[in-house]
Amino acid sequence: MSRSSSGNRSNSNVVVVAVHVVIVVVVVLVVVVVVAVVLVVVVVVVVVVVVVTVPDVTKAVVATFAAILSLYIIIRYWPPVNAEPWLGVKETFGISPQCWQPYFASFPNTLPNSEDCLYLNIYTPARDSSVGLLPVMVWIHGGAYFLGSGSTYNGTELARQGSVVVVTINYRLGVLGFLSTEDSAMPGNYGLLDQIHALKWVRDNIANFGGDPNSVTIFGESAGSTSVSLLVLSPLARGLFQRAIMESGVSLSPWGHVHPSQRLSPVYGARMVGALNGCSHVFGQSDAFVSCLRGISASALVDTALNVTSFIDNNLYMWLIPRVEKYFGVLPDSPLQILSRGEFNKVDTIRGFNADENGEAKIQNNTVSVDSKDKFVELIKNVFRPYAFSGFDDLVEMILDTYIGNSSDPDFIAMKASEASSDLAFAGPTLVELKLVAAKSSGKKHYLYRYDYRDSFSTQPSWISAMHWDEVKHVFGLKQMEFPSLGFGKIAQTLEDKAMTQQMMTMWSNFAKTGNPMSSNSSLTWAPFTGAREWMMNIDTTSSVTKFSRPKIVDIYERVLKLFNGMGASSASIVG
C-alpha cells in the first residue's frame, strides 16, 4: 500500500513539472512572436520613413537587395546582367574562361569552359598623358556561333601600331547562346545580347582605359562579321558604335541568320536537345521546358547539341544561329526587310571577302576533289541542303551554266568550284547587302575589298590564294598570332608577310580613326562603293583599286535570297 501511494505522488509530480514546462515554452513562443511582430513593425516604419525622406538611400538599399538576390538567379537563357561591384582594386591579369563549346581535335583550344564567361580584354597603348582619348576597336570573334573566344586574339600589336584601344569580347555560343523555343520563354539571340551588353560596357567605362566612347569601331570575321552586320541592323545597338568592319560574312549570308525556308526550325532543334536530356515530358509547356533545360549540366547540353547536329546531316550552323524575334527585339524583322526599308544604323562600313574563302572545296589531301560537273553539282546541292524551296533545280542549273558552261576540264572545274561556293557563302551576300546599304545611307561611306594575299608560310597548293580567316593573322599582327591556345607554333615571316601585316593594321586603324582606311599621304586612293561607281580594293602585295566586274554574282544571289524568303524567282529585283 505504501508503495502504491508513493508511486502516485511521484506521477503527480511528473505531471506538474510537464505542465510547467509546457507553460514556459508557450510563454517563450508568445514572447518571440510578439518581439518579431514589433521588429517587423519597426522595420516597416523605418522603411516608410526612408522612402519618404531619403530616396537616394532607398535606391541604395533596393540595389543591395537586388544584388544579393542576383547571386541566386541563373543566367542561363536570360539576358546578360552587369557584374557585381567590388571594393578596392580588382586585379585582372589572367585570361578568362571561354564560353562553353565542344572540343575538336582540329581546333585544339585549351582554354577552360565556363558559363561564367562574359569577360572582355582591353589593350591600351602607352601614350602621353596629354594626348586625348583614343579611338576604340571592339573585336567580335568568329567560329560559326559555336566556337572561339576573345582571349584567343592578342590586341597588343594592333593597339601599339594603330594608336587605338583594342577590346576583345566573349559571348555565349551554340546551345547556350542561340537555342530557342521561338516564344517568350526562350527567344534565343543570347549571344547577340551579350555583344550588345559588352558595347554598353565600353560606352560607360572605356574612357577609364584611355578610349573614346564616341569613336567606337566594331569589327569581326566569319560569324563575328555576321554579328557585326546584324548589330548594324539592330535597334538595340543604336548609338553604341560609329563604324563597322565586316570580314567574310554579312547578315544576308546563308548562315547569317535563320531563313524562313530552313528545313530544321530552331524550336524543333530545341526539342531534340530536350528529348536527349530528359525534358520531353514538358514539350508543350515552354516555361517548364526551359526550367528543365536550366537544370541540365552545360557539358551535357553541348554534347547533345552535337548529337542533334549529326542527326540532321551536320548542318550545325543552321539552327543554333541568330533568328528574327520581337521579344528582345535584337532582330525584329528579317535582315532583307530591314535593309530594304533602310531602317538600320547609319554608320561608315568596310565589307569584304577573301579570294578563296572555300578553298577546301578544291583540296582533299592537297589533291583536286571537285573535278567534274557531277561533283560540282553535288557541291552546290550541299550548300543548299538545309533549305526546302521550289525552284531549286533551276537555281542549280543557273549556277552551273554561269561557272562551268560547257567545260569538262578538271582543273577549270576545281577552280570554279571554289569560286562558286565562295561566292554563294561570302561574295554574293556581301555585294547584295552593300548595294542595299549604299542606296539607303547617303552621307555615309562604304568600302568593299577582296583579300588576295597568299601567306609565304601557306601549306596549301600553289593554286590556292587567300582562304577563310587568312587576313585575320595580319589584322592583329603576325607577332601576336602564335595562338598557343590553338596549338599553333611560331610563324616564320618574310618581308612580304610583314608588309602585309603593316598594310592591314594601317588601313583598319585609319578607318577607326577617320572613317577613311587610307592615310592622307598614301599614293593609292580607296574610293567608296556607290551605286554609280562600284569600287573595290584588291588587297595584295601590290594593292589596287578596280571596279567590281562580276554582276552575275549579284544576279545569282538575288535569286537565292528570293527563294530563301519565299518571294519567287521572277519577282522584282531586290537591289533595284
C-alpha positions in Angstrom: 0.0 0.0 0.0 2.7 2.3 0.9 4.5 1.6 -2.3 1.4 2.4 -4.2 0.9 5.8 -2.6 4.5 6.7 -3.1 4.2 5.9 -6.8 1.1 8.1 -7.2 2.8 11.0 -5.6 5.7 10.6 -8.0 3.5 10.5 -11.0 1.7 13.7 -9.9 5.0 15.5 -9.6 5.9 14.5 -13.1 2.6 15.8 -14.4 3.0 19.1 -12.6 6.6 19.5 -14.0 5.4 18.7 -17.5 2.6 21.3 -17.3 5.1 23.9 -16.0 7.5 23.2 -19.0 4.6 23.5 -21.5 3.6 26.8 -20.0 7.1 28.1 -20.1 7.5 27.0 -23.7 4.2 28.7 -24.7 5.2 31.9 -22.9 8.6 31.9 -24.7 6.9 31.4 -28.1 4.4 34.1 -27.4 7.2 36.5 -26.4 9.2 35.6 -29.6 6.2 36.2 -31.8 5.5 39.5 -30.1 9.1 40.6 -30.5 9.1 39.5 -34.1 5.9 41.5 -34.8 7.4 44.5 -33.1 10.6 44.2 -35.1 8.6 43.9 -38.4 6.5 47.0 -37.5 9.7 48.9 -36.6 11.3 47.9 -39.9 8.2 48.8 -41.9 8.1 52.2 -40.2 11.8 52.8 -40.8 11.4 51.8 -44.5 8.5 54.1 -44.9 10.3 57.0 -43.3 13.4 56.3 -45.5 11.3 56.0 -48.7 9.6 59.3 -48.0 12.6 61.3 -46.7 15.8 59.8 -48.3 15.0 58.5 -51.8 18.7 58.0 -52.6 19.3 55.7 -49.7 16.2 53.8 -50.8 17.8 53.2 -54.1 20.9 52.0 -52.5 19.0 49.6 -50.2 17.0 48.3 -53.1 20.1 47.9 -55.2 21.8 46.0 -52.4 18.9 43.6 -52.0 18.8 43.2 -55.8 22.5 42.4 -55.8 22.0 39.8 -53.1 19.1 38.2 -55.0 21.0 38.2 -58.2 23.5 35.7 -56.7 20.8 33.1 -56.9 19.4 33.9 -60.4 20.7 31.5 -63.0 22.0 33.5 -66.0 21.4 30.6 -68.4 18.8 31.6 -71.1 18.4 35.1 -69.6 19.8 38.4 -70.9 23.2 39.3 -69.5 23.4 41.5 -66.4 26.1 43.8 -65.0 28.9 42.2 -62.9 28.6 42.6 -59.2 30.6 45.7 -57.9 33.7 45.1 -55.8 35.7 47.1 -53.2 39.2 48.2 -53.9 41.3 47.4 -56.9 40.4 44.2 -58.9 43.5 42.6 -60.4 42.7 41.2 -63.9 45.9 39.8 -65.2 44.7 36.3 -66.1 42.9 35.0 -69.1 39.2 34.4 -68.6 37.5 31.1 -69.4 35.9 30.7 -72.8 32.1 30.3 -73.2 31.0 26.6 -73.3 31.9 24.9 -76.6 32.7 21.4 -77.8 36.2 20.2 -78.3 37.5 19.4 -81.8 40.9 17.9 -82.5 41.2 20.2 -85.5 40.6 23.2 -83.3 42.5 22.4 -80.1 41.6 25.4 -77.9 42.9 24.7 -74.4 41.1 27.5 -72.5 38.7 26.2 -69.8 35.0 26.2 -70.5 32.6 28.0 -68.2 29.2 29.6 -68.1 30.8 32.5 -66.2 32.5 33.6 -69.4 31.3 37.1 -70.2 34.6 38.9 -69.9 36.4 41.3 -72.2 40.1 42.1 -72.7 41.4 45.7 -73.1 44.7 46.6 -74.8 45.7 50.3 -74.4 48.9 51.6 -76.0 51.4 53.5 -74.0 50.6 57.2 -74.5 51.4 60.6 -73.2 49.0 61.8 -70.6 48.4 65.0 -72.6 47.1 63.0 -75.5 43.3 62.8 -75.7 41.1 59.7 -75.7 42.0 57.2 -78.4 39.6 55.6 -80.9 38.3 52.2 -79.8 38.2 48.9 -81.9 35.9 46.2 -80.5 36.7 42.7 -81.9 33.9 40.1 -82.2 35.4 36.6 -82.8 34.2 34.1 -85.3 33.7 30.3 -85.0 30.3 29.6 -86.6 28.5 30.8 -83.5 29.6 27.7 -81.5 33.4 28.0 -81.2 36.0 30.6 -80.3 37.0 33.2 -77.6 38.0 36.8 -77.5 41.1 35.8 -75.5 42.5 34.0 -78.5 43.2 37.3 -80.1 46.0 39.4 -78.7 45.4 43.1 -79.4 48.8 44.4 -78.2 50.4 44.9 -81.6 47.3 46.5 -83.3 46.9 48.8 -80.3 50.5 49.8 -80.4 50.9 50.3 -84.1 47.5 51.7 -84.7 47.3 54.0 -81.7 43.9 52.7 -80.8 42.4 50.9 -77.8 41.5 47.3 -78.7 38.8 45.4 -76.9 38.1 41.7 -77.5 34.9 40.1 -76.1 33.3 36.8 -75.3 29.7 35.9 -76.0 27.6 32.8 -75.3 27.8 30.2 -78.1 25.9 27.3 -79.6 23.3 25.6 -77.4 23.8 28.2 -74.6 23.8 31.2 -76.8 21.3 30.6 -79.6 18.9 27.8 -78.5 15.3 28.9 -78.9 11.7 27.8 -78.3 10.6 30.6 -80.7 8.5 32.2 -78.0 8.9 34.4 -74.9 10.2 31.6 -72.7 13.4 31.3 -74.7 13.6 33.7 -77.6 17.2 33.0 -78.4 19.8 35.5 -79.6 21.5 35.5 -76.1 24.9 35.7 -77.8 23.9 38.9 -79.6 22.6 40.3 -76.4 26.0 39.6 -74.8 27.7 41.5 -77.6 25.4 44.5 -77.2 25.9 44.4 -73.4 29.7 44.5 -74.0 29.3 47.5 -76.2 27.3 49.3 -73.5 30.1 48.5 -71.0 32.6 50.0 -73.4 30.4 53.1 -73.8 30.2 53.5 -70.0 33.7 52.6 -69.0 36.3 52.7 -71.8 37.3 56.3 -71.1 38.9 55.0 -67.9 41.2 53.0 -70.1 42.1 55.9 -72.5 39.4 55.1 -75.1 36.9 57.4 -76.7 33.3 56.1 -76.2 32.2 58.4 -79.1 34.6 56.8 -81.5 34.0 53.1 -81.5 34.5 50.7 -84.4 33.2 47.1 -84.2 34.9 44.5 -86.4 34.8 40.8 -86.7 35.4 37.8 -89.0 33.2 35.0 -90.2 30.4 34.6 -87.5 31.9 37.7 -85.9 31.5 39.5 -89.1 27.8 38.5 -89.5 27.4 39.6 -85.9 28.8 43.0 -86.8 26.4 43.1 -89.7 23.4 42.2 -87.5 24.4 44.8 -84.9 24.3 47.4 -87.7 20.7 46.3 -88.3 19.7 46.0 -84.6 17.8 48.9 -83.0 19.2 47.7 -79.6 22.7 48.6 -80.8 21.9 52.1 -82.0 24.4 54.7 -80.9 26.9 52.2 -79.5 29.4 52.4 -82.3 30.2 54.8 -85.2 31.9 52.4 -87.7 31.9 48.8 -88.6 34.2 46.3 -90.4 32.9 43.0 -91.8 35.4 40.4 -92.8 33.9 37.4 -94.6 30.2 37.4 -93.6 27.1 39.6 -93.5 23.5 39.3 -92.3 22.3 38.0 -95.7 24.8 35.1 -95.7 23.1 31.7 -95.8 24.4 31.0 -92.3 24.0 34.6 -91.1 20.6 34.1 -89.6 17.6 31.6 -89.6 16.0 31.9 -93.0 12.2 31.1 -93.5 12.9 28.2 -95.8 15.1 26.2 -93.5 14.2 22.5 -93.1 15.0 22.4 -89.4 13.3 25.1 -87.2 15.1 26.3 -84.1 12.2 25.0 -81.9 12.5 21.5 -83.3 16.2 21.6 -82.6 15.5 22.7 -79.1 13.0 19.8 -78.6 15.6 17.3 -79.8 18.1 18.7 -77.3 15.4 18.5 -74.6 14.5 14.9 -75.5 18.1 13.8 -75.2 18.2 15.4 -71.7 15.0 14.1 -70.2 12.8 17.2 -70.8 10.4 15.7 -73.3 7.6 15.5 -70.7 7.2 19.3 -70.8 7.5 19.9 -74.5 4.1 21.7 -74.6 4.9 24.0 -71.7 7.7 26.3 -72.8 8.4 27.8 -69.4 8.6 24.4 -67.7 10.7 23.1 -70.7 13.3 25.9 -70.3 13.3 25.4 -66.5 14.1 21.7 -67.2 17.0 22.7 -69.5 18.4 25.0 -66.8 18.8 22.0 -64.6 20.9 20.1 -67.1 24.7 20.5 -67.0 26.3 22.7 -69.6 28.5 19.9 -70.8 25.5 17.6 -71.4 23.7 20.3 -73.4 26.8 20.9 -75.5 27.3 17.2 -76.2 23.7 16.6 -77.1 23.6 19.6 -79.4 26.4 17.9 -81.3 24.4 14.7 -81.4 21.5 16.6 -82.9 23.8 18.1 -85.4 25.0 14.7 -86.5 21.4 13.5 -86.8 20.5 16.4 -89.1 23.3 15.8 -91.6 25.9 18.1 -90.0 24.1 21.4 -90.7 25.4 22.8 -87.4 25.1 26.5 -88.3 21.6 26.4 -89.4 19.6 26.2 -86.2 22.0 27.5 -83.4 22.4 30.9 -85.0 20.7 34.3 -84.7 17.0 34.5 -85.5 14.3 37.1 -86.1 12.4 37.7 -82.8 10.5 40.6 -81.4 10.6 39.7 -77.7 14.1 41.0 -77.0 14.0 42.9 -80.3 17.6 42.3 -81.3 16.4 41.4 -84.8 12.8 42.5 -85.0 12.4 41.7 -88.8 14.3 39.8 -91.5 17.6 41.5 -92.5 16.4 41.7 -96.0 13.3 43.7 -94.9 15.3 46.0 -92.6 17.8 46.7 -95.3 15.2 47.3 -98.0 13.4 49.8 -95.7 16.6 51.5 -94.7 15.9 51.0 -91.0 19.4 50.2 -89.9 22.1 52.1 -88.1 23.7 54.6 -90.4 27.5 54.2 -89.9 30.6 54.1 -92.1 31.5 50.5 -93.1 34.1 48.2 -94.7 32.9 44.9 -96.1 34.9 42.2 -97.9 35.8 38.6 -98.6 38.8 36.5 -99.4 39.7 35.3 -102.8 39.5 31.5 -101.9 37.1 31.5 -98.9 36.1 27.9 -99.6 39.4 26.8 -100.9 38.9 23.5 -99.2 36.4 22.7 -101.9 39.4 22.3 -104.2 41.5 20.5 -101.6 41.4 17.0 -100.2 44.9 16.0 -99.0 46.2 18.6 -101.5 44.6 17.0 -104.5 41.7 18.2 -106.6 38.4 16.9 -105.2 35.7 18.6 -107.2 36.9 17.8 -110.7 33.7 17.0 -112.7 30.3 18.5 -113.4 28.6 15.9 -111.3 30.8 16.7 -108.3 30.3 20.4 -108.9 26.5 19.9 -108.8 26.8 17.8 -105.6 28.9 20.6 -104.0 26.2 23.2 -104.9 23.4 21.0 -103.6 25.3 20.5 -100.4 25.4 24.3 -99.9 21.6 24.4 -100.0 20.9 21.1 -98.3 19.5 22.9 -95.1 16.7 24.6 -97.2 13.5 23.5 -98.8 12.1 25.7 -101.6 10.7 25.3 -105.0 12.8 26.3 -108.0 15.9 24.5 -106.6 16.8 22.7 -109.8 16.5 25.8 -111.9 18.9 27.6 -109.5 21.5 24.8 -109.7 21.3 24.9 -113.5 21.8 28.7 -113.5 24.8 28.3 -111.3 26.2 25.5 -113.4 25.8 27.5 -116.6 27.4 30.6 -115.1 30.5 29.0 -113.7 31.2 25.8 -115.7 29.4 26.3 -119.1 30.4 23.5 -121.4 33.8 22.9 -119.9 34.9 19.4 -118.8 38.4 20.4 -117.8 39.0 19.0 -114.2 41.4 21.9 -113.2 39.0 24.5 -114.5 36.1 22.9 -112.7 38.1 22.6 -109.5 38.9 26.3 -109.7 35.3 27.3 -110.4 34.0 25.0 -107.6 35.9 27.1 -105.0 34.8 30.3 -106.7 31.2 29.3 -106.8 31.0 28.1 -103.2 32.9 31.2 -102.0 30.5 33.4 -104.0 27.4 31.8 -102.6 28.6 31.9 -99.0 30.5 35.2 -99.0 30.9 37.4 -102.1 27.2 37.2 -103.2 25.6 38.2 -99.9 28.3 40.8 -99.2 27.6 42.6 -102.5 23.8 42.4 -102.3 23.9 43.8 -98.7 26.4 46.5 -99.7 24.2 47.6 -102.6 21.2 47.9 -100.3 23.1 49.8 -97.6 24.8 52.2 -100.1 21.4 53.0 -101.6 19.8 53.8 -98.2 22.5 55.7 -96.3 23.6 58.7 -98.3 26.3 60.7 -96.5 28.0 57.6 -95.1 31.0 55.9 -96.7 31.0 52.2 -97.5 34.1 50.4 -98.7 34.5 47.0 -100.5 37.6 44.8 -100.6 38.8 41.4 -101.8 41.7 40.0 -99.9 44.1 38.2 -102.3 47.4 37.8 -100.3 48.8 34.3 -100.0 51.0 33.8 -97.0 54.6 32.7 -97.6 54.1 30.0 -95.0 50.9 28.6 -96.5 50.9 24.8 -96.8 48.2 24.8 -99.4 48.8 24.1 -103.1 50.2 27.0 -105.1 46.9 27.4 -106.9 45.1 28.4 -103.7 45.1 32.1 -102.8 43.7 33.6 -99.6 41.4 31.3 -97.7 38.9 31.9 -95.0 40.5 33.6 -91.9 43.8 34.2 -93.7 43.6 38.0 -93.3 43.0 37.9 -89.5 46.6 37.0 -88.8 47.6 40.3 -90.4 44.9 42.4 -88.8 46.2 41.5 -85.4 49.9 41.2 -86.4 51.8 38.1 -87.1 53.8 38.6 -83.9 50.7 38.1 -81.9 49.3 35.2 -83.9 51.3 32.3 -82.4 48.0 31.2 -80.8 49.3 28.9 -78.1 45.7 28.3 -77.0 45.0 26.9 -80.5 48.2 24.8 -80.6 49.8 27.0 -83.3 53.6 27.5 -83.2 55.7 30.4 -84.2 55.4 31.7 -87.8 58.4 32.3 -90.0 57.8 35.7 -91.6 59.1 37.1 -94.8 59.4 40.8 -95.6 56.2 40.5 -97.7 54.4 38.9 -94.8 55.5 41.8 -92.5 54.5 44.3 -95.1 51.0 42.8 -95.4 50.6 43.0 -91.6 51.6 46.6 -91.7 49.2 47.3 -94.5 46.2 45.7 -92.9 46.9 47.2 -89.4 47.3 50.7 -91.0 44.1 50.5 -93.1 41.9 49.1 -90.3 43.2 51.6 -87.7 43.0 54.5 -90.1 39.4 53.7 -90.7 38.7 53.5 -87.0 40.3 56.9 -86.5 39.0 58.9 -89.5 36.5 56.8 -91.4 39.0 56.6 -94.3 41.2 53.4 -94.5 43.9 55.2 -96.4 46.4 57.6 -95.0 46.4 61.2 -96.2 49.9 60.7 -97.7 49.1 57.4 -99.5 49.6 57.2 -103.2 46.6 54.9 -103.5 43.0 56.1 -103.1 40.4 53.6 -101.9 37.2 55.2 -103.3 33.9 54.3 -101.5 31.4 51.9 -103.1 28.4 53.7 -104.5 25.5 52.9 -106.8 27.2 54.8 -109.6 30.7 53.6 -109.0 31.3 50.1 -107.6 34.9 50.4 -106.5 36.7 47.5 -104.8 40.2 47.3 -103.2 42.2 44.2 -104.2 44.4 43.7 -101.1 47.7 42.0 -102.1 51.4 42.6 -102.1 50.7 45.4 -104.5 47.2 46.5 -103.8 45.0 48.2 -106.4 41.5 49.7 -106.7 39.3 48.5 -109.6 35.6 48.5 -110.4 33.7 45.4 -109.4 33.2 43.5 -112.6 31.2 40.3 -111.9 27.5 41.3 -111.9 26.4 37.7 -112.3 27.3 37.1 -108.6 24.6 39.6 -107.6 22.0 38.2 -110.0 22.5 34.7 -108.7 22.4 35.7 -105.0 19.4 37.8 -105.6 17.6 34.7 -106.8 18.9 32.7 -103.8 17.5 35.4 -101.4 14.1 35.3 -103.1 13.9 31.6 -102.8 15.1 31.7 -99.1 12.3 34.2 -98.4 9.6 32.7 -100.4 9.4 35.6 -102.9 9.6 33.6 -106.1 12.4 33.8 -108.6 10.5 36.0 -111.0 9.7 38.8 -108.6 11.3 42.3 -108.9 15.0 42.9 -108.3 16.0 43.2 -104.7 18.7 45.9 -105.2 16.8 47.8 -108.0 
